[in-house]
Amino acid sequence: MATERGPFLIALRLVSAALTAAMGAIHLYLWDDGGYRDLATIGVLFLLNAIGSALLTFSLLAFPTRYVAAPAALGVLFTAGTLAALVISLTIGLFGFVESLDAELVWPTITVESAGVVALTALTLLAYGLRHRR
């Protein structure tokens, strides 16, 4: 049964890694060209998000299949936390900064991060299930 899910697991790993990389690329772009670099606290967090996303992307691609559930689970938490921070900044503000739905890349960010949470959750569950069936 594990071999039947092998191609799906590979595809899910690639999609999860791509969404994680896209999230990091958005944050790096906004930090570098979008003016977020100059915002106290938020600027540093955007740069750290880009770095963390790069590390998670590498982990999702490089870890052996039997261990990929761990970086996938971390990716779920990281991506969900990033999405939650965006929602907070859109509503009540975060660290004194209030974001607007009209701001650059807000809608693509919501889409990428939401899809990332779904894909990474599916990857975590599938990888964990395969590991414990062996």
HUDA-V806421 format. One record per helix or strand of 3 or more residues. SS is the DSSP state (hx for helix, st for strand). FROM is the first residue (numbers start at 1). LEN is the number of residues. Records with the same first field share a line. If there is no record, write none. Layout:
BEGIN
SS=FROM-LEN + FROM-LEN
END
This chain:
BEGIN
hx=6-27 + 36-3 + 42-21 + 65-27 + 106-28
END
